[in-house]
């Protein structure tokens, strides 16, 4: 018997208004996807339901949620004013999940992909939204054995959203290269620093955002998507950077999974500073920079392929530069913003990532040192996540 065809969600009949609530302050919120791995085999463990039960027994209203796959939990902060506050929140949740997972023989792990796990062995979390996603996307949806970090930053009004979003695309390769942690897929080195970034964009509503000039253009897009049944609600749009109107935020979803608290704090600080810097430049009457979408697309590929060795396109005039050289100037420019936001130390530690080696580089070094043994790579990532 043939499977039933995918049925489109209810369609919008008329114009769609998308109210953006706005945020009076440039608050931040972080979502950190954490994988569960078996202490013995180091393979993924489909025990999220049991871990969540344990978390619920340890704390009331924990900021831990389920995800698409039953090998994953997500740590979600409250609305925070500073990077330090967000990291304290995440550390508390991480400790809680570890306490619940340990008696189950489960360790915690974070990276863009697992070095050797097979997607076909993973179990799905049942929910109407997840069921619809898998029914529509089929093989590609089941392949999404990936983890990332999402950072929300408050934006004051709808008219600021796309000028800031479009300008952030110039720093897309910096964020991806710094966080790249998915060189291996199903036991094979892919040759990419971030295989996750290119895997995820295969979903029909994922990938790079469109560069609208105004909020009304975005509302027209949402109307078209809903009328044609592509999405039934805004959460079904999985762009790498997207507005979240009900929260009044821009959500930056560029980064691969991050395995150390120090690097996560650095990346959250960089994102916070970038959004606030662009917001202040709008206050000063400045027209924010943009880049043609073909350059943005190429930069994403270069960062995914070459990581910190990528030569990126800087501007609409097609000038190029090594991403780490441009990063040094970017950090210097953002330093005053970081001081005003109370995250100067965290922003400065961004420069430590190239010096130490990004996660994809460290993973390859561990594999080489252990004769290609990928369980050693999982061990190293688990150890990194335990670091203060």
Phi, psi and omega per residue, in radians:
X1 nan 2.282 -3.115
X2 -1.263 2.528 3.100
X3 -1.146 2.614 3.105
X4 -1.139 2.441 3.123
X5 -1.135 2.662 3.109
X6 -1.132 2.280 3.119
X7 -1.706 2.287 -3.096
X8 -1.213 2.566 3.097
X9 -1.201 2.956 -3.141
X10 -1.002 2.513 -2.988
X11 -1.850 2.583 3.070
X12 -1.280 2.281 -3.088
X13 -1.570 -0.457 -3.093
X14 -2.402 -2.943 -3.139
X15 -0.968 2.518 -3.127
X16 -1.916 2.122 3.009
X17 -1.671 2.339 -3.134
X18 -2.072 1.580 3.137
X19 -1.147 2.332 3.077
X20 -1.890 2.026 -2.964
X21 -1.204 -0.473 -3.131
X22 1.326 2.657 3.118
X23 -2.201 2.158 -3.097
X24 -1.108 -0.491 3.128
X25 -2.165 2.807 3.098
X26 -1.462 1.139 3.137
X27 -1.234 2.887 3.107
X28 -2.297 2.688 3.013
X29 -2.537 2.545 -3.055
X30 -2.239 2.412 3.016
X31 -2.069 2.144 -3.026
X32 -2.142 1.952 -3.119
X33 -1.459 2.205 -3.080
X34 -2.087 2.257 3.119
X35 -1.600 2.677 3.120
X36 -1.880 2.242 -3.123
X37 -2.242 2.565 3.133
X38 -1.210 2.318 -3.096
X39 -1.125 -0.457 -3.096
X40 -1.594 -0.943 -3.025
X41 -1.482 -0.414 -3.048
X42 1.206 0.122 3.006
X43 -1.395 2.927 3.109
X44 -1.165 2.610 -3.114
X45 -2.092 2.138 -3.113
X46 -1.491 1.050 -3.012
X47 -2.095 0.426 -3.090
X48 -1.036 -0.681 -3.123
X49 -1.083 -0.776 3.129
X50 -1.150 -0.702 3.102
X51 -1.115 -0.748 3.134
X52 -1.102 -0.651 3.070
X53 -1.074 -0.741 3.116
X54 -1.121 -0.704 3.101
X55 -1.089 -0.759 -3.134
X56 -1.105 -0.530 3.109
X57 -1.323 -0.368 -3.083
X58 -1.613 -0.451 -3.019
X59 -2.636 2.576 3.028
X60 -1.496 2.396 3.094
X61 0.885 0.910 3.111
X62 -1.175 2.589 3.122
X63 -1.592 1.061 3.132
X64 -2.342 2.299 -3.091
X65 -2.247 2.855 3.040
X66 -1.407 2.856 3.098
X67 -2.257 -3.074 -3.108
X68 -0.959 -0.774 -3.093
X69 -1.749 2.545 -3.095
X70 -1.402 0.137 3.022
X71 -1.747 0.201 -2.968
X72 -2.381 2.467 2.885
X73 -2.187 2.736 -3.133
X74 -2.121 2.262 3.061
X75 -1.608 2.236 -3.045
X76 -2.207 2.130 -3.141
X77 -1.342 2.862 2.896
X78 -1.289 3.106 3.030
X79 -1.231 2.154 -3.036
X80 -2.102 2.685 3.100
X81 -1.664 -0.436 -3.078
X82 -2.343 2.822 3.079
X83 -1.102 -0.743 3.137
X84 -1.025 -0.724 3.121
X85 -1.111 -0.749 3.131
X86 -1.114 -0.715 -3.119
X87 -1.208 -0.634 3.065
X88 -1.079 -0.725 3.122
X89 -1.068 -0.844 -3.127
X90 -1.139 -0.693 3.134
X91 -1.081 -0.695 3.111
X92 -1.107 -0.772 -3.140
X93 -1.181 -0.685 3.126
X94 -1.085 -0.758 3.110
X95 -1.085 -0.668 3.136
X96 -1.125 -0.803 3.127
X97 -1.123 -0.680 3.132
X98 -1.112 -0.711 3.113
X99 -1.108 -0.611 3.129
X100 -1.348 -0.578 -3.057
X101 -1.407 -0.593 -3.014
X102 -0.991 -0.813 3.141
X103 -1.142 -0.292 -3.139
X104 -1.559 0.054 -3.098
X105 1.271 0.582 -3.056
X106 -2.134 2.336 3.015
X107 -1.821 2.896 -3.130
X108 -1.893 2.540 -2.950
X109 -2.591 2.493 3.013
X110 -2.504 2.256 3.100
X111 -2.916 2.913 3.126
X112 -1.132 -0.604 3.058
X113 -2.495 2.847 3.009
X114 -1.541 2.430 -3.026
X115 -1.064 -0.571 -3.032
X116 -2.407 -0.039 -3.102
X117 -1.109 2.617 3.124
X118 -1.801 2.309 -3.100
X119 -1.078 -0.559 -3.053
X120 -1.195 -0.252 -3.131
X121 -1.609 -0.015 -3.015
X122 -1.649 2.517 -3.137
X123 -1.765 2.586 -3.081
X124 -1.707 2.553 2.974
X125 -1.414 2.258 -3.103
X126 -1.499 2.232 2.996
X127 -2.831 2.738 -3.134
X128 -0.975 -0.760 -3.120
X129 -1.173 -0.773 3.137
X130 -1.167 -0.697 3.129
X131 -1.084 -0.726 3.129
X132 -1.128 -0.723 3.131
X133 -1.037 -0.846 -3.102
X134 -1.213 -0.670 3.114
X135 -1.063 -0.647 -3.120
X136 -1.369 -0.807 -2.954
X137 -1.590 -0.310 3.035
X138 0.954 -2.167 -3.007
X139 -0.994 -0.757 -3.116
X140 -1.159 -0.662 3.098
X141 -1.116 -0.709 3.116
X142 -1.196 -0.401 -3.122
X143 -1.317 -0.176 -2.956
X144 -1.301 1.067 3.123
X145 -1.543 1.206 -2.982
X146 -2.436 2.727 3.136
X147 -2.361 2.548 -3.116
X148 -2.560 -3.099 3.082
X149 -2.179 2.326 3.125
X150 -2.072 2.284 -3.120
X151 -2.109 2.138 3.067
X152 -1.687 2.371 3.028
X153 -2.253 2.276 -3.113
X154 -1.157 2.424 3.099
X155 -2.201 2.418 -2.963
X156 -1.185 -0.687 -3.025
X157 -2.653 2.803 -3.072
X158 -1.070 -0.597 -3.071
X159 -1.204 -0.224 3.122
X160 -1.637 -0.277 -2.958
X161 -1.068 -0.962 -3.034
X162 -1.343 -0.560 2.965
X163 -0.997 -0.735 3.125
X164 -1.240 -0.779 3.134
X165 -1.014 -0.837 -3.105
X166 -1.094 -0.659 3.122
X167 -1.216 -0.631 3.128
X168 -1.063 -0.447 -3.129
X169 -1.101 -0.377 3.062
X170 -1.190 -0.469 3.122
X171 -1.746 0.125 3.093
X172 -0.937 -0.873 -3.086
X173 -1.137 -0.526 3.101
X174 -1.111 -0.825 -3.114
X175 -1.138 -0.718 -3.115
X176 -1.233 -0.746 -3.127
X177 -1.113 -0.709 -3.132
X178 -1.164 -0.632 -3.051
X179 -1.676 -0.132 -3.009
X180 -0.912 2.158 -3.052
X181 -2.576 0.502 -3.071
X182 -2.354 1.083 -3.121
X183 -1.369 -0.315 -2.974
X184 -2.084 2.476 3.131
X185 -2.402 2.108 3.083
X186 0.902 0.697 3.046
X187 1.593 -0.039 -3.112
X188 -2.083 2.418 3.018
X189 -1.277 2.147 -3.052
X190 -1.409 -0.249 -3.012
X191 1.463 -0.044 3.130
X192 -1.848 2.626 3.006
X193 -1.317 -0.679 3.128
X194 -2.275 1.581 3.024
X195 -1.230 -0.520 3.134
X196 -0.976 -0.771 -3.058
X197 -1.031 -0.662 -3.105
X198 -1.475 -0.495 3.033
X199 -1.110 -0.861 -3.001
X200 -1.120 -0.594 -3.082
X201 -1.233 -0.086 3.085
X202 -1.266 -0.346 3.095
X203 -1.218 2.562 -2.959
X204 -1.148 -0.425 -3.140
X205 -1.959 0.290 -3.111
X206 -1.851 3.053 3.088
X207 1.826 -2.796 -3.089
X208 -1.175 2.526 3.115
X209 -1.351 2.748 2.952
X210 -1.292 2.613 -3.085
X211 -1.757 1.441 3.091
X212 -1.361 2.675 3.109
X213 -1.594 -0.517 -3.064
X214 -2.340 2.806 3.095
X215 -1.156 -0.603 -3.137
X216 -1.135 -0.576 3.049
X217 -1.110 -0.705 3.085
X218 -1.101 -0.722 3.096
X219 -1.075 -0.655 3.063
X220 -1.117 -0.685 3.081
X221 -1.093 -0.798 -3.137
X222 -1.065 -0.713 3.085
X223 -1.023 -0.816 -3.122
X224 -1.089 -0.745 -3.116
X225 -1.130 -0.674 -3.134
X226 -1.330 -0.674 3.141
X227 -1.126 -0.640 -3.133
X228 -1.558 0.025 3.053
X229 1.376 0.269 3.121
X230 -1.198 -0.738 3.063
X231 -2.327 2.733 3.036
X232 -1.934 -0.250 3.086
X233 -2.721 2.757 -2.992
X234 -1.075 -0.476 3.125
X235 -1.113 -0.280 3.104
X236 -1.377 -0.041 3.113
X237 -1.704 1.983 -2.941
X238 -1.880 0.696 3.141
X239 -1.013 2.717 3.084
X240 -1.159 -0.519 2.967
X241 -2.355 2.186 -3.062
X242 -2.521 2.612 3.000
X243 -1.339 2.550 3.025
X244 -2.114 1.540 -2.983
X245 -1.020 -0.654 -3.083
X246 -1.199 -0.380 3.109
X247 -1.756 -0.250 -3.074
X248 1.228 0.660 -3.077
X249 -2.277 2.824 2.792
X250 -1.734 2.306 -3.138
X251 -1.892 2.021 -3.123
X252 -1.702 1.993 -2.999
X253 -2.040 0.458 -3.037
X254 -1.279 -0.654 -2.872
X255 -1.308 2.442 2.905
X256 -1.114 2.904 3.015
X257 -0.984 2.454 -3.053
X258 -2.005 2.282 -2.964
X259 -1.739 -0.043 3.085
X260 -2.285 2.524 3.125
X261 -1.120 -0.627 -3.107
X262 -1.122 -0.780 3.127
X263 -1.207 -0.628 3.109
X264 -1.105 -0.781 3.113
X265 -1.050 -0.694 3.128
X266 -1.096 -0.786 -3.105
X267 -1.217 -0.686 3.086
X268 -1.098 -0.712 3.100
X269 -1.096 -0.764 3.135
X270 -1.056 -0.780 3.139
X271 -1.140 -0.790 3.124
X272 -1.019 -0.804 -3.118
X273 -1.140 -0.689 3.128
X274 -1.058 -0.839 -3.109
X275 -1.136 -0.778 -3.133
X276 -1.146 -0.682 3.106
X277 -1.056 -0.808 3.134
X278 -1.158 -0.636 3.103
X279 -1.103 -0.743 3.133
X280 -1.199 -0.578 3.095
X281 -1.191 -0.561 3.015
X282 -1.139 -0.720 3.089
X283 -1.018 -0.596 -3.117
X284 -1.416 0.041 3.114
X285 1.476 0.219 -3.099
X286 -1.424 2.524 2.967
X287 -1.524 2.111 -3.047
X288 -1.283 2.614 -3.104
X289 -1.224 2.642 3.041
X290 -2.368 2.964 -3.129
X291 -2.468 2.461 3.109
X292 -0.987 2.523 -3.085
X293 -1.047 -0.481 3.112
X294 -1.213 -0.530 3.046
X295 -1.272 -0.706 3.115
X296 -1.054 -0.772 3.139
X297 -1.100 -0.747 3.128
X298 -1.143 -0.702 3.118
X299 -1.096 -0.679 3.100
X300 -1.067 -0.796 -3.130
X301 -1.126 -0.762 -3.124
X302 -1.082 -0.752 3.128
X303 -1.160 -0.698 3.111
X304 -1.137 -0.673 -3.092
X305 -1.352 -0.865 -2.951
X306 -1.883 -0.150 3.112
X307 1.025 -2.272 -3.082
X308 -1.258 -0.099 3.071
X309 -1.712 0.155 -3.108
X310 -1.288 2.402 2.933
X311 -1.666 2.031 -2.988
X312 -1.855 2.781 3.067
X313 -1.517 2.261 -2.982
X314 -1.589 -0.527 -2.937
X315 -2.785 3.129 -3.120
X316 -1.175 -0.250 3.113
X317 -1.554 0.114 3.039
X318 1.191 0.429 3.010
X319 -1.270 2.602 -3.069
X320 -2.244 2.748 -3.134
X321 -2.862 2.639 3.038
X322 -1.077 2.337 -3.009
X323 -1.056 -0.637 -3.127
X324 -1.226 -0.579 3.055
X325 -1.134 -0.763 3.137
X326 -1.188 -0.565 3.132
X327 -1.075 -0.700 -3.127
X328 -1.051 -0.761 3.112
X329 -1.175 -0.656 3.134
X330 -1.099 -0.762 -3.137
X331 -1.129 -0.649 3.099
X332 -1.133 -0.724 3.141
X333 -1.138 -0.626 -3.066
X334 -1.517 -0.142 -3.066
X335 -0.958 -0.785 3.108
X336 -1.101 -0.620 3.093
X337 -1.115 -0.767 -3.140
X338 -1.065 -0.707 3.117
X339 -1.075 -0.704 -3.126
X340 -1.226 -0.426 -3.129
X341 -1.679 -0.023 3.120
X342 1.305 0.457 -3.135
X343 -2.271 0.594 -3.108
X344 -1.068 -0.746 -3.128
X345 -1.157 -0.729 3.140
X346 -1.132 -0.729 3.121
X347 -1.142 -0.733 -3.140
X348 -1.060 -0.543 -3.112
X349 -1.278 -0.154 3.018
X350 -1.000 -0.662 -3.108
X351 -1.157 -0.312 3.117
X352 -1.274 -0.402 -3.073
X353 -1.116 -0.879 3.073
X354 -1.113 -0.579 -3.137
X355 -1.184 -0.694 -3.123
X356 -1.427 -0.492 -3.006
X357 1.831 2.267 3.097
X358 -1.174 2.912 -3.063
X359 -1.007 -0.714 -3.129
X360 -1.091 -0.589 3.111
X361 -1.261 -0.719 3.131
X362 -1.144 -0.708 3.128
X363 -1.081 -0.761 3.124
X364 -1.130 -0.656 3.130
X365 -1.127 -0.722 3.108
X366 -1.116 -0.747 3.132
X367 -1.068 -0.765 3.129
X368 -1.097 -0.759 -3.091
X369 -1.179 -0.331 -3.103
X370 -2.017 0.491 3.050
X371 1.080 0.537 3.130
X372 1.491 0.137 -3.124
X373 -1.282 1.924 -3.064
X374 -1.398 -0.298 3.019
X375 -1.146 -0.512 3.067
X376 -1.149 -0.585 3.090
X377 -1.152 -0.772 3.094
X378 -1.065 -0.765 3.097
X379 -0.970 -0.777 -3.093
X380 -1.141 -0.664 3.140
X381 -1.227 -0.655 3.061
X382 -1.100 -0.747 3.119
X383 -1.110 -0.717 3.126
X384 -1.073 -0.677 -3.112
X385 -1.198 -0.361 3.115
X386 -1.447 -0.224 -3.109
X387 -1.155 2.531 3.130
X388 -1.171 nan nan
